[in-house]
Amino acid sequence: MRNYQIMYYTGASISMLVGLWHFTMPWLFGWASYIPYATLVVSINLKE
């Protein structure tokens, strides 16, 4: 049971670090600054 707790907390920590990296690195280095805002608009067609 102790091994599962170690694996759980290790996986949760790695996931949290990857999430923080994913959202802070582009902001810090301005990687998305070249994308025009028009391409970020998503249209949704609701046809029923």
PDB file of N, CA, C, O and CB in Angstrom:
ATOM      1  N   MET A   1       0.826  -1.200   0.000  1.00  0.00           N
ATOM      2  CA  MET A   1       0.000   0.000   0.000  1.00  0.00           C
ATOM      3  C   MET A   1       0.865   1.256   0.000  1.00  0.00           C
ATOM      4  O   MET A   1       0.512   2.260  -0.620  1.00  0.00           O
ATOM      5  CB  MET A   1      -0.936   0.002   1.209  1.00  0.00           C
ATOM      6  N   ARG A   2       1.974   1.198   0.683  1.00  0.00           N
ATOM      7  CA  ARG A   2       2.870   2.366   0.762  1.00  0.00           C
ATOM      8  C   ARG A   2       3.440   2.710  -0.612  1.00  0.00           C
ATOM      9  O   ARG A   2       3.646   3.884  -0.922  1.00  0.00           O
ATOM     10  CB  ARG A   2       4.022   2.100   1.759  1.00  0.00           C
ATOM     11  N   ASN A   3       3.700   1.679  -1.449  1.00  0.00           N
ATOM     12  CA  ASN A   3       4.233   1.926  -2.787  1.00  0.00           C
ATOM     13  C   ASN A   3       3.233   2.705  -3.641  1.00  0.00           C
ATOM     14  O   ASN A   3       3.621   3.563  -4.434  1.00  0.00           O
ATOM     15  CB  ASN A   3       4.593   0.598  -3.471  1.00  0.00           C
ATOM     16  N   TYR A   4       1.954   2.404  -3.477  1.00  0.00           N
ATOM     17  CA  TYR A   4       0.931   3.096  -4.250  1.00  0.00           C
ATOM     18  C   TYR A   4       0.829   4.570  -3.846  1.00  0.00           C
ATOM     19  O   TYR A   4       0.598   5.432  -4.694  1.00  0.00           O
ATOM     20  CB  TYR A   4      -0.421   2.405  -4.070  1.00  0.00           C
ATOM     21  N   GLN A   5       0.998   4.850  -2.583  1.00  0.00           N
ATOM     22  CA  GLN A   5       0.978   6.247  -2.142  1.00  0.00           C
ATOM     23  C   GLN A   5       2.160   7.011  -2.714  1.00  0.00           C
ATOM     24  O   GLN A   5       2.020   8.161  -3.131  1.00  0.00           O
ATOM     25  CB  GLN A   5       0.990   6.331  -0.612  1.00  0.00           C
ATOM     26  N   ILE A   6       3.307   6.384  -2.734  1.00  0.00           N
ATOM     27  CA  ILE A   6       4.492   7.038  -3.307  1.00  0.00           C
ATOM     28  C   ILE A   6       4.284   7.300  -4.788  1.00  0.00           C
ATOM     29  O   ILE A   6       4.603   8.381  -5.282  1.00  0.00           O
ATOM     30  CB  ILE A   6       5.755   6.175  -3.092  1.00  0.00           C
ATOM     31  N   MET A   7       3.744   6.301  -5.507  1.00  0.00           N
ATOM     32  CA  MET A   7       3.499   6.480  -6.945  1.00  0.00           C
ATOM     33  C   MET A   7       2.443   7.552  -7.183  1.00  0.00           C
ATOM     34  O   MET A   7       2.559   8.338  -8.124  1.00  0.00           O
ATOM     35  CB  MET A   7       3.056   5.151  -7.589  1.00  0.00           C
ATOM     36  N   TYR A   8       1.415   7.591  -6.339  1.00  0.00           N
ATOM     37  CA  TYR A   8       0.351   8.582  -6.486  1.00  0.00           C
ATOM     38  C   TYR A   8       0.892   9.996  -6.317  1.00  0.00           C
ATOM     39  O   TYR A   8       0.647  10.863  -7.157  1.00  0.00           O
ATOM     40  CB  TYR A   8      -0.765   8.323  -5.472  1.00  0.00           C
ATOM     41  N   TYR A   9       1.625  10.229  -5.239  1.00  0.00           N
ATOM     42  CA  TYR A   9       2.132  11.570  -4.972  1.00  0.00           C
ATOM     43  C   TYR A   9       3.226  11.972  -5.967  1.00  0.00           C
ATOM     44  O   TYR A   9       3.350  13.152  -6.297  1.00  0.00           O
ATOM     45  CB  TYR A   9       2.670  11.649  -3.547  1.00  0.00           C
ATOM     46  N   THR A  10       4.000  11.029  -6.439  1.00  0.00           N
ATOM     47  CA  THR A  10       4.994  11.321  -7.467  1.00  0.00           C
ATOM     48  C   THR A  10       4.313  11.721  -8.768  1.00  0.00           C
ATOM     49  O   THR A  10       4.704  12.703  -9.400  1.00  0.00           O
ATOM     50  CB  THR A  10       5.907  10.109  -7.695  1.00  0.00           C
ATOM     51  N   GLY A  11       3.300  10.966  -9.168  1.00  0.00           N
ATOM     52  CA  GLY A  11       2.569  11.284 -10.389  1.00  0.00           C
ATOM     53  C   GLY A  11       1.838  12.612 -10.298  1.00  0.00           C
ATOM     54  O   GLY A  11       1.816  13.385 -11.256  1.00  0.00           O
ATOM     55  N   ALA A  12       1.237  12.875  -9.136  1.00  0.00           N
ATOM     56  CA  ALA A  12       0.528  14.140  -8.958  1.00  0.00           C
ATOM     57  C   ALA A  12       1.495  15.322  -8.997  1.00  0.00           C
ATOM     58  O   ALA A  12       1.182  16.366  -9.569  1.00  0.00           O
ATOM     59  CB  ALA A  12      -0.246  14.135  -7.635  1.00  0.00           C
ATOM     60  N   SER A  13       2.664  15.157  -8.392  1.00  0.00           N
ATOM     61  CA  SER A  13       3.665  16.237  -8.404  1.00  0.00           C
ATOM     62  C   SER A  13       4.190  16.498  -9.809  1.00  0.00           C
ATOM     63  O   SER A  13       4.334  17.650 -10.220  1.00  0.00           O
ATOM     64  CB  SER A  13       4.831  15.894  -7.473  1.00  0.00           C
ATOM     65  N   ILE A  14       4.472  15.440 -10.537  1.00  0.00           N
ATOM     66  CA  ILE A  14       4.955  15.606 -11.911  1.00  0.00           C
ATOM     67  C   ILE A  14       3.890  16.261 -12.776  1.00  0.00           C
ATOM     68  O   ILE A  14       4.202  17.136 -13.584  1.00  0.00           O
ATOM     69  CB  ILE A  14       5.364  14.247 -12.512  1.00  0.00           C
ATOM     70  N   SER A  15       2.632  15.850 -12.616  1.00  0.00           N
ATOM     71  CA  SER A  15       1.546  16.449 -13.397  1.00  0.00           C
ATOM     72  C   SER A  15       1.390  17.935 -13.089  1.00  0.00           C
ATOM     73  O   SER A  15       1.165  18.742 -13.992  1.00  0.00           O
ATOM     74  CB  SER A  15       0.231  15.720 -13.122  1.00  0.00           C
ATOM     75  N   MET A  16       1.508  18.288 -11.827  1.00  0.00           N
ATOM     76  CA  MET A  16       1.390  19.692 -11.439  1.00  0.00           C
ATOM     77  C   MET A  16       2.544  20.511 -12.025  1.00  0.00           C
ATOM     78  O   MET A  16       2.329  21.621 -12.512  1.00  0.00           O
ATOM     79  CB  MET A  16       1.364  19.826  -9.901  1.00  0.00           C
ATOM     80  N   LEU A  17       3.739  19.982 -11.981  1.00  0.00           N
ATOM     81  CA  LEU A  17       4.893  20.699 -12.537  1.00  0.00           C
ATOM     82  C   LEU A  17       4.775  20.861 -14.044  1.00  0.00           C
ATOM     83  O   LEU A  17       5.110  21.919 -14.579  1.00  0.00           O
ATOM     84  CB  LEU A  17       6.189  19.967 -12.196  1.00  0.00           C
ATOM     85  N   VAL A  18       4.305  19.829 -14.736  1.00  0.00           N
ATOM     86  CA  VAL A  18       4.113  19.929 -16.184  1.00  0.00           C
ATOM     87  C   VAL A  18       3.038  20.957 -16.508  1.00  0.00           C
ATOM     88  O   VAL A  18       3.184  21.718 -17.465  1.00  0.00           O
ATOM     89  CB  VAL A  18       3.737  18.558 -16.780  1.00  0.00           C
ATOM     90  N   GLY A  19       1.964  20.994 -15.731  1.00  0.00           N
ATOM     91  CA  GLY A  19       0.916  21.988 -15.946  1.00  0.00           C
ATOM     92  C   GLY A  19       1.421  23.400 -15.732  1.00  0.00           C
ATOM     93  O   GLY A  19       1.123  24.291 -16.527  1.00  0.00           O
ATOM     94  N   LEU A  20       2.181  23.617 -14.672  1.00  0.00           N
ATOM     95  CA  LEU A  20       2.752  24.947 -14.444  1.00  0.00           C
ATOM     96  C   LEU A  20       3.709  25.334 -15.559  1.00  0.00           C
ATOM     97  O   LEU A  20       3.704  26.478 -16.015  1.00  0.00           O
ATOM     98  CB  LEU A  20       3.475  24.995 -13.098  1.00  0.00           C
ATOM     99  N   TRP A  21       4.527  24.389 -16.000  1.00  0.00           N
ATOM    100  CA  TRP A  21       5.465  24.646 -17.092  1.00  0.00           C
ATOM    101  C   TRP A  21       4.706  24.984 -18.375  1.00  0.00           C
ATOM    102  O   TRP A  21       5.084  25.897 -19.109  1.00  0.00           O
ATOM    103  CB  TRP A  21       6.386  23.426 -17.318  1.00  0.00           C
ATOM    104  N   HIS A  22       3.639  24.241 -18.632  1.00  0.00           N
ATOM    105  CA  HIS A  22       2.869  24.413 -19.864  1.00  0.00           C
ATOM    106  C   HIS A  22       2.259  25.809 -19.965  1.00  0.00           C
ATOM    107  O   HIS A  22       2.181  26.370 -21.058  1.00  0.00           O
ATOM    108  CB  HIS A  22       1.770  23.363 -19.944  1.00  0.00           C
ATOM    109  N   PHE A  23       1.828  26.374 -18.844  1.00  0.00           N
ATOM    110  CA  PHE A  23       1.168  27.673 -18.889  1.00  0.00           C
ATOM    111  C   PHE A  23       2.095  28.853 -18.620  1.00  0.00           C
ATOM    112  O   PHE A  23       1.747  29.981 -18.971  1.00  0.00           O
ATOM    113  CB  PHE A  23       0.058  27.693 -17.905  1.00  0.00           C
ATOM    114  N   THR A  24       3.255  28.639 -18.014  1.00  0.00           N
ATOM    115  CA  THR A  24       4.132  29.771 -17.712  1.00  0.00           C
ATOM    116  C   THR A  24       5.229  29.994 -18.744  1.00  0.00           C
ATOM    117  O   THR A  24       5.606  31.140 -18.989  1.00  0.00           O
ATOM    118  CB  THR A  24       4.756  29.573 -16.372  1.00  0.00           C
ATOM    119  N   MET A  25       5.746  28.952 -19.346  1.00  0.00           N
ATOM    120  CA  MET A  25       6.850  29.134 -20.299  1.00  0.00           C
ATOM    121  C   MET A  25       6.451  29.965 -21.518  1.00  0.00           C
ATOM    122  O   MET A  25       7.192  30.881 -21.873  1.00  0.00           O
ATOM    123  CB  MET A  25       7.362  27.782 -20.757  1.00  0.00           C
ATOM    124  N   PRO A  26       5.319  29.697 -22.181  1.00  0.00           N
ATOM    125  CA  PRO A  26       4.946  30.559 -23.309  1.00  0.00           C
ATOM    126  C   PRO A  26       4.742  32.011 -22.886  1.00  0.00           C
ATOM    127  O   PRO A  26       5.072  32.928 -23.639  1.00  0.00           O
ATOM    128  CB  PRO A  26       3.676  30.038 -23.965  1.00  0.00           C
ATOM    129  N   TRP A  27       4.205  32.226 -21.695  1.00  0.00           N
ATOM    130  CA  TRP A  27       3.989  33.588 -21.204  1.00  0.00           C
ATOM    131  C   TRP A  27       5.327  34.275 -20.921  1.00  0.00           C
ATOM    132  O   TRP A  27       5.507  35.445 -21.261  1.00  0.00           O
ATOM    133  CB  TRP A  27       3.115  33.571 -19.929  1.00  0.00           C
ATOM    134  N   LEU A  28       6.251  33.566 -20.311  1.00  0.00           N
ATOM    135  CA  LEU A  28       7.543  34.164 -19.973  1.00  0.00           C
ATOM    136  C   LEU A  28       8.346  34.556 -21.207  1.00  0.00           C
ATOM    137  O   LEU A  28       8.974  35.615 -21.231  1.00  0.00           O
ATOM    138  CB  LEU A  28       8.350  33.204 -19.129  1.00  0.00           C
ATOM    139  N   PHE A  29       8.327  33.709 -22.226  1.00  0.00           N
ATOM    140  CA  PHE A  29       9.160  33.943 -23.398  1.00  0.00           C
ATOM    141  C   PHE A  29       8.400  34.553 -24.571  1.00  0.00           C
ATOM    142  O   PHE A  29       9.002  34.830 -25.608  1.00  0.00           O
ATOM    143  CB  PHE A  29       9.788  32.658 -23.829  1.00  0.00           C
ATOM    144  N   GLY A  30       7.092  34.768 -24.430  1.00  0.00           N
ATOM    145  CA  GLY A  30       6.302  35.393 -25.487  1.00  0.00           C
ATOM    146  C   GLY A  30       6.199  34.551 -26.740  1.00  0.00           C
ATOM    147  O   GLY A  30       6.191  35.090 -27.847  1.00  0.00           O
ATOM    148  N   TRP A  31       6.119  33.227 -26.587  1.00  0.00           N
ATOM    149  CA  TRP A  31       6.088  32.341 -27.742  1.00  0.00           C
ATOM    150  C   TRP A  31       4.819  32.478 -28.562  1.00  0.00           C
ATOM    151  O   TRP A  31       4.848  32.216 -29.764  1.00  0.00           O
ATOM    152  CB  TRP A  31       6.242  30.925 -27.298  1.00  0.00           C
ATOM    153  N   ALA A  32       3.697  32.881 -27.955  1.00  0.00           N
ATOM    154  CA  ALA A  32       2.439  32.968 -28.689  1.00  0.00           C
ATOM    155  C   ALA A  32       2.174  34.382 -29.197  1.00  0.00           C
ATOM    156  O   ALA A  32       1.079  34.650 -29.691  1.00  0.00           O
ATOM    157  CB  ALA A  32       1.289  32.511 -27.809  1.00  0.00           C
ATOM    158  N   SER A  33       3.118  35.277 -29.093  1.00  0.00           N
ATOM    159  CA  SER A  33       2.875  36.663 -29.482  1.00  0.00           C
ATOM    160  C   SER A  33       2.749  36.831 -30.987  1.00  0.00           C
ATOM    161  O   SER A  33       2.216  37.841 -31.446  1.00  0.00           O
ATOM    162  CB  SER A  33       3.983  37.545 -28.966  1.00  0.00           C
ATOM    163  N   TYR A  34       3.226  35.867 -31.766  1.00  0.00           N
ATOM    164  CA  TYR A  34       3.155  35.978 -33.217  1.00  0.00           C
ATOM    165  C   TYR A  34       1.820  35.490 -33.777  1.00  0.00           C
ATOM    166  O   TYR A  34       1.561  35.668 -34.967  1.00  0.00           O
ATOM    167  CB  TYR A  34       4.284  35.200 -33.845  1.00  0.00           C
ATOM    168  N   ILE A  35       0.973  34.883 -32.957  1.00  0.00           N
ATOM    169  CA  ILE A  35      -0.305  34.351 -33.422  1.00  0.00           C
ATOM    170  C   ILE A  35      -1.327  35.482 -33.422  1.00  0.00           C
ATOM    171  O   ILE A  35      -1.587  36.075 -32.376  1.00  0.00           O
ATOM    172  CB  ILE A  35      -0.785  33.162 -32.527  1.00  0.00           C
ATOM    173  N   PRO A  36      -1.913  35.791 -34.585  1.00  0.00           N
ATOM    174  CA  PRO A  36      -2.941  36.838 -34.608  1.00  0.00           C
ATOM    175  C   PRO A  36      -4.201  36.363 -33.873  1.00  0.00           C
ATOM    176  O   PRO A  36      -4.519  35.174 -33.855  1.00  0.00           O
ATOM    177  CB  PRO A  36      -3.285  37.232 -36.073  1.00  0.00           C
ATOM    178  N   TYR A  37      -4.902  37.319 -33.273  1.00  0.00           N
ATOM    179  CA  TYR A  37      -6.085  36.960 -32.492  1.00  0.00           C
ATOM    180  C   TYR A  37      -7.213  36.400 -33.348  1.00  0.00           C
ATOM    181  O   TYR A  37      -8.072  35.683 -32.835  1.00  0.00           O
ATOM    182  CB  TYR A  37      -6.582  38.163 -31.738  1.00  0.00           C
ATOM    183  N   ALA A  38      -7.228  36.712 -34.641  1.00  0.00           N
ATOM    184  CA  ALA A  38      -8.297  36.218 -35.505  1.00  0.00           C
ATOM    185  C   ALA A  38      -8.266  34.699 -35.620  1.00  0.00           C
ATOM    186  O   ALA A  38      -9.312  34.075 -35.796  1.00  0.00           O
ATOM    187  CB  ALA A  38      -8.190  36.848 -36.889  1.00  0.00           C
ATOM    188  N   THR A  39      -7.088  34.095 -35.525  1.00  0.00           N
ATOM    189  CA  THR A  39      -7.014  32.646 -35.647  1.00  0.00           C
ATOM    190  C   THR A  39      -7.421  31.932 -34.363  1.00  0.00           C
ATOM    191  O   THR A  39      -7.618  30.717 -34.359  1.00  0.00           O
ATOM    192  CB  THR A  39      -5.618  32.236 -36.037  1.00  0.00           C
ATOM    193  N   LEU A  40      -7.544  32.683 -33.282  1.00  0.00           N
ATOM    194  CA  LEU A  40      -7.920  32.063 -32.016  1.00  0.00           C
ATOM    195  C   LEU A  40      -9.428  31.983 -31.827  1.00  0.00           C
ATOM    196  O   LEU A  40      -9.899  31.403 -30.849  1.00  0.00           O
ATOM    197  CB  LEU A  40      -7.310  32.825 -30.872  1.00  0.00           C
ATOM    198  N   VAL A  41     -10.191  32.561 -32.756  1.00  0.00           N
ATOM    199  CA  VAL A  41     -11.640  32.548 -32.651  1.00  0.00           C
ATOM    200  C   VAL A  41     -12.151  31.197 -33.179  1.00  0.00           C
ATOM    201  O   VAL A  41     -11.776  30.771 -34.272  1.00  0.00           O
ATOM    202  CB  VAL A  41     -12.273  33.748 -33.444  1.00  0.00           C
ATOM    203  N   VAL A  42     -12.987  30.545 -32.414  1.00  0.00           N
ATOM    204  CA  VAL A  42     -13.542  29.259 -32.809  1.00  0.00           C
ATOM    205  C   VAL A  42     -15.040  29.442 -33.037  1.00  0.00           C
ATOM    206  O   VAL A  42     -15.753  29.928 -32.158  1.00  0.00           O
ATOM    207  CB  VAL A  42     -13.259  28.157 -31.728  1.00  0.00           C
ATOM    208  N   SER A  43     -15.504  29.058 -34.201  1.00  0.00           N
ATOM    209  CA  SER A  43     -16.934  29.174 -34.473  1.00  0.00           C
ATOM    210  C   SER A  43     -17.603  27.836 -34.184  1.00  0.00           C
ATOM    211  O   SER A  43     -17.030  26.770 -34.415  1.00  0.00           O
ATOM    212  CB  SER A  43     -17.192  29.616 -35.943  1.00  0.00           C
ATOM    213  N   ILE A  44     -18.814  27.916 -33.679  1.00  0.00           N
ATOM    214  CA  ILE A  44     -19.581  26.708 -33.350  1.00  0.00           C
ATOM    215  C   ILE A  44     -20.893  26.772 -34.114  1.00  0.00           C
ATOM    216  O   ILE A  44     -21.671  27.716 -33.977  1.00  0.00           O
ATOM    217  CB  ILE A  44     -19.833  26.580 -31.798  1.00  0.00           C
ATOM    218  N   ASN A  45     -21.117  25.747 -34.918  1.00  0.00           N
ATOM    219  CA  ASN A  45     -22.371  25.659 -35.676  1.00  0.00           C
ATOM    220  C   ASN A  45     -23.268  24.646 -34.977  1.00  0.00           C
ATOM    221  O   ASN A  45     -22.912  23.477 -34.829  1.00  0.00           O
ATOM    222  CB  ASN A  45     -22.116  25.250 -37.178  1.00  0.00           C
ATOM    223  N   LEU A  46     -24.435  25.114 -34.550  1.00  0.00           N
ATOM    224  CA  LEU A  46     -25.381  24.216 -33.908  1.00  0.00           C
ATOM    225  C   LEU A  46     -26.496  23.889 -34.898  1.00  0.00           C
ATOM    226  O   LEU A  46     -27.467  24.635 -35.030  1.00  0.00           O
ATOM    227  CB  LEU A  46     -25.957  24.845 -32.603  1.00  0.00           C
ATOM    228  N   LYS A  47     -26.340  22.774 -35.583  1.00  0.00           N
ATOM    229  CA  LYS A  47     -27.346  22.332 -36.534  1.00  0.00           C
ATOM    230  C   LYS A  47     -28.083  21.150 -35.922  1.00  0.00           C
ATOM    231  O   LYS A  47     -27.488  20.152 -35.517  1.00  0.00           O
ATOM    232  CB  LYS A  47     -26.707  21.953 -37.908  1.00  0.00           C
ATOM    233  N   GLU A  48     -29.382  21.301 -35.872  1.00  0.00           N
ATOM    234  CA  GLU A  48     -30.190  20.208 -35.311  1.00  0.00           C
ATOM    235  C   GLU A  48     -31.216  19.769 -36.300  1.00  0.00           C
ATOM    236  O   GLU A  48     -31.995  18.859 -36.017  1.00  0.00           O
ATOM    237  CB  GLU A  48     -30.867  20.627 -34.011  1.00  0.00           C
TER     238      GLU A  48
END
